[in-house]
Amino acid sequence: MSKWHWRTVAIFLLTGVAWEAAAQADYGFRFVRVRFEAEGMEQRGWGRGGGPMWAHDYPVAEQNFYIALKRTTAIHVEEPNLVLDLLDPAIFEHPILYLCEPGYWQMSDEEVEQLSEYLNRGGFLLFDDFRGDFEWYNLYEQMQRIFPDQEPVELPPTHPIWSIYFDIDPVAAPSLVSGYVGSTDADMYMAYFDGRGRLVALANRNQDIGDGWEYPDRDFENASTVSFQMGINFVMYALTH
């Protein structure tokens, strides 16, 4: 799908106006989780029922996130949510991908090529649920294969992503990731920009907003509410930029 087509889709998603197009059979926003293999870590996923690393908090997190989108925005949400591999050509039909536990994520050369093309066409990738230097360096090394000449930068609190829909103070937002729960100074939001200055990927370092989606009843000092607000802001920004 072209960048023009994605931006046109975004306009209709945000306004709720019906339209017809031949590019795909549905026209609502779908949450797409990236499935990947983590050698030796197949059953280390946590959340409800355990499972592989990519499935942390799955599927309750996205189901609850859908509820939040429906209740607080005019975005038309299409069900069901999806799980796709990076080599699946269907990723090009969806402007946003979500990948959790990137500290154990490895790409093949073919996946590097496919993800590079996806981001170049206007796609956006959200990394979530990882902690510590080891997991950050793994993500960093994988993204260096995509952007060998680009360095990630921390998004400042003044970036419009924090105010595009909800007003969020990322400095005050508590971390939900294991090892840092409740901390307001451990979490960082590391951004990757392409050569044209477009935000193409965002890494929630020392943070786990998916946990806030999965367990909204825990509400660590309103952390769960902030988690939903962050997710909605990220979607709004990615759909409109």
C-alpha positions in Angstrom: 0.0 0.0 0.0 1.4 3.4 -0.9 2.0 6.2 1.6 -0.7 8.3 -0.1 -3.2 5.4 0.4 -2.3 5.0 4.1 -2.7 8.8 4.7 -6.1 8.7 2.8 -7.2 5.7 4.9 -6.2 7.7 8.1 -8.5 10.6 7.2 -11.4 8.3 6.9 -10.5 6.3 10.0 -10.4 9.5 12.1 -13.6 11.0 10.6 -15.6 7.8 10.5 -16.7 8.5 6.9 -17.4 5.4 4.8 -15.7 4.9 1.5 -14.9 2.3 -1.1 -11.6 1.1 -2.3 -10.2 -2.1 -3.9 -7.0 -2.2 -1.9 -8.3 -4.3 0.9 -11.6 -5.9 2.1 -11.9 -3.8 5.3 -11.1 -0.1 6.0 -10.8 0.2 9.8 -7.8 0.3 11.9 -6.4 -3.1 12.9 -4.0 -3.8 15.6 -1.1 -5.9 14.2 1.3 -7.7 16.5 4.5 -8.9 15.0 5.3 -12.6 15.5 9.0 -13.6 15.6 11.1 -16.5 16.8 13.3 -16.1 19.8 15.7 -19.1 19.9 15.7 -20.8 23.3 13.0 -18.5 24.6 9.9 -20.0 23.1 7.9 -20.3 26.3 9.2 -17.3 28.3 6.3 -15.1 27.5 4.4 -13.8 30.6 0.9 -12.4 30.9 -2.1 -14.7 30.8 -1.1 -18.2 29.8 2.6 -17.6 29.1 3.6 -18.5 25.5 6.3 -17.2 23.2 8.0 -13.9 23.7 6.1 -12.1 21.0 2.9 -13.0 22.7 3.5 -11.2 26.0 0.1 -9.9 27.1 -1.6 -11.4 24.1 -4.5 -11.3 23.2 -6.1 -9.4 26.2 -3.9 -6.3 25.8 -5.1 -5.5 22.3 -8.7 -6.5 23.1 -8.7 -4.0 25.9 -6.9 -1.4 23.7 -9.7 -1.8 21.1 -12.2 -1.0 23.8 -10.3 2.1 24.8 -10.1 3.3 21.1 -13.8 2.8 20.6 -14.7 4.6 23.8 -12.5 7.6 23.5 -11.9 8.2 19.8 -13.8 8.3 16.5 -11.4 5.8 14.9 -13.2 3.0 13.2 -11.7 -0.2 14.6 -11.8 -3.3 12.5 -11.7 -6.7 14.2 -10.2 -9.1 14.8 -6.7 -7.9 15.7 -4.0 -9.6 13.7 -0.7 -11.4 14.3 1.7 -11.3 11.3 5.3 -12.3 10.5 7.5 -9.6 9.0 7.8 -11.6 5.8 4.0 -11.7 5.4 3.1 -9.3 2.5 -0.1 -8.4 4.4 2.0 -6.0 6.6 1.9 -3.5 3.8 -1.9 -3.2 4.2 -1.5 -1.9 7.8 0.3 1.4 8.7 1.2 0.4 12.3 3.0 -2.7 13.7 3.5 -3.5 17.4 6.4 -5.7 18.5 6.9 -6.6 22.2 10.0 -8.1 23.9 12.4 -6.8 21.2 15.3 -7.6 23.6 15.0 -11.2 22.1 14.1 -10.2 18.5 16.3 -11.3 15.7 15.8 -10.7 12.0 16.9 -12.7 8.9 18.3 -10.8 6.0 15.0 -11.2 4.2 13.1 -9.7 7.2 15.5 -6.7 7.2 14.8 -6.1 3.6 11.0 -6.4 4.1 10.9 -4.2 7.2 13.1 -1.6 5.5 10.6 -1.4 2.6 7.7 -1.3 5.0 9.1 1.7 6.8 10.2 3.4 3.6 6.6 3.2 2.3 5.3 5.0 5.3 4.8 2.3 7.9 5.4 2.8 11.7 6.8 0.3 14.2 6.2 0.5 17.9 8.5 -1.5 20.3 7.3 -2.2 23.8 8.0 -4.3 26.9 11.7 -4.5 27.4 14.1 -3.5 30.1 17.8 -3.0 30.8 20.9 -2.4 28.7 21.1 -6.0 27.3 17.6 -5.9 25.7 18.1 -2.3 24.5 21.4 -3.2 22.8 19.8 -6.1 21.0 17.0 -3.9 19.7 19.6 -1.3 18.7 21.7 -3.8 16.8 18.7 -5.0 14.9 17.6 -1.5 14.0 21.2 -0.7 12.9 20.6 -3.2 10.1 17.7 -1.0 9.0 19.3 2.4 9.6 23.1 2.0 9.7 23.6 5.7 9.4 20.8 6.8 11.8 21.0 7.0 15.6 17.9 6.8 17.8 17.1 9.9 19.8 15.0 10.4 23.0 11.7 12.1 22.3 11.4 15.2 24.4 8.3 16.0 26.4 7.6 18.8 23.9 7.2 16.5 20.9 3.7 16.7 19.4 3.2 13.0 19.9 2.6 13.7 23.6 -0.2 16.2 22.9 -1.8 15.1 19.6 -4.9 13.7 21.4 -4.3 13.4 25.1 -1.9 15.6 27.0 0.7 13.3 28.4 3.8 14.1 30.5 6.2 11.3 29.6 8.5 12.3 32.4 5.8 11.8 35.1 4.5 8.6 33.5 5.5 5.6 35.7 7.2 2.5 34.2 5.2 -0.7 34.1 8.0 -3.1 33.0 9.4 -5.7 35.4 12.3 -4.4 37.4 11.2 -0.8 37.1 7.5 -0.8 38.1 6.5 2.6 39.5 9.7 4.4 38.5 9.2 7.7 36.8 12.9 8.2 35.7 13.8 4.8 34.2 11.5 4.9 31.1 12.7 6.5 27.9 11.0 6.8 24.5 13.6 6.4 21.8 12.7 7.5 18.3 14.0 6.5 14.9 13.6 9.0 12.1 14.1 8.4 8.4 16.2 10.6 6.1 13.2 12.9 5.6 12.7 13.4 9.3 9.6 11.2 9.6 9.2 9.3 12.8 9.2 5.7 11.6 9.7 3.7 14.9 9.4 4.3 18.6 10.9 2.2 21.3 9.4 2.3 24.8 12.6 1.6 26.7 12.1 0.3 30.3 8.4 0.5 29.7 5.5 -1.9 29.1 2.3 -0.1 28.1 0.9 -3.4 26.9 0.9 -4.5 30.5 -1.3 -1.5 31.3 -3.7 -2.6 28.6 -3.8 -6.2 29.8 -4.4 -5.3 33.5 -6.3 -2.0 33.6 -7.7 -3.0 37.0 -4.2 -2.7 38.6 -4.0 1.0 37.9 -0.6 1.7 39.4 -1.1 5.4 40.3 -3.1 5.8 37.1 -0.4 4.1 35.1 -2.9 2.0 33.2 -4.8 5.1 32.2 -1.6 6.6 30.9 -0.8 3.4 29.1 -4.0 3.6 27.1 -3.5 7.3 26.5 0.0 6.7 25.2 -1.1 4.0 22.9 -3.9 6.1 21.5 -1.5 9.1 20.9 0.9 6.8 19.2 -1.8 5.5 16.9 -3.1 9.0 16.2 0.3 10.3 15.4 1.3 7.4 13.2 -1.9 7.6 11.2 -1.6 11.3 10.5 2.2 11.7 9.9 
